[in-house]
Amino acid sequence: MAAAAVILGTTTAFVYEDLVSQVQAIQYQMLEIENVLDNQWRTEKKIQTELKSRSLTFIDPYGNRTVKKYMDHEPINKIIRNYKKNYVPKYLQNWIQIGNMNDNNISSFKECDLKSSVSKYTDGHQFIAYGEVIVWVGSYEDPWPRKIVLKVLLTDTMEKIEMKIKEQRQVTNIELKSCTIDQNVKPSIMNWTEGTPLKSEDTIISSQLYQNNCVIMAKIVKTKVNCDLLLHSNLL
């Protein structure tokens, strides 16, 4: 019985190893075919007319547009990887992500999207280089109650950031500062006091908000009118 178990275990191991080697062989063959097609696409005009392709638009971190033709079979993850390598500066490599641009809205890639091919997208589809910034929103006296994550462009101004915060939190008056702190730790009053004030014309790049652990603090400013109304309602 023990001998049978050993034989069964050994057989299972051989089957698993054989399956893995077959998958690896298929992946290698697909890569070779892809490389052959890529070379033919670049060098032979006849192939360019025979193979289906479409144009995709990429918007780099500075807002510049690049339009390139890609073959329908090309994998999106490879295209994204090559684009970041060639068009995103090294100091932004860790911060910049590539997403979809639809009606001025940025959406992240899902895992299934990255595994898809160019044929999934319409001719002229736009991809955009963006980043994410952590914003802690709250009042000056109380602990910061909420962390939000904004998808932003390198050239976005603080005026635009302020509008995005107001849309999400439905507040009217806020004041912005930046500080360097662990992104998972709520800023303290001391962080706010020592923070760097952000002007409306400042941008993500000018304020270097792409750096590690750099966050935005948004202080909700209570207006005098609101305070007077609160006092009046208490008296009633």
C-alpha positions, 0 to 999 in steps of 0.5 A: 500500500505504501509503495502504491502511494509512493508510485501515485505521488511520483506519477502526479509529480511527473504529470504536473512537471510535464504540464508546466513544461508544456505551458512554458513551451507554448508561451515561448512559441507565442513569444517567438511568433510575436517577435517574428510578426513585430519584425515583419510589421516594421520592415515589410509594407505588405505585412502592414496592410495584411495584418489588422491594426489600429491607432492608439493615443498615449498622453504622457505625464506632461500632457503631450500626445503620441499616436502609434499604430499597433497590431491587433494581436499585441498584448496591452501589458507589453505596450504599457510596459514599453511606453512607461520605459520609453516615455516616462522619466526615471524619477516618475517611474514608481509614481506614474500609472497608465490608465484609460481616458474616457470623457475626461475621466481616468480609470485604472486598468483591471487585471483582465484588461492588462491581459487583453490585446489591442483588438479590444480597443477602438481605433483612437482610444486614449491612454493617459499617464497619471498618478495617485495622491493621498489627501487627508480631509478634516478640521484643524482642531479634530483628528483627520477623519478621512483619507481619500485617494485622488487620480491626478495629472502631473500638471494639475493645479491645486485649484483643480485638486481643491475642486475634486476634494469639494466634490467628494466631501461636499465642503465649501471652504478648505485650505491645503498644505503638504507634508511628508508622512507615512501615508497610512498614518493620520496627520496630527495638528503638529503636521498641519502647523509645520506643513507647507502651504499650497497655493491655487497655482501650484501643481503636482510637479512644482510641489513635488507631490509625486515623491514617496510619502508626500500627502496633501492635508485639506483643512475644512475652514469654518466660516464666521457665518456658519458659526453665527448660525450655529450660535443662533440655533443653540439659543433657540 
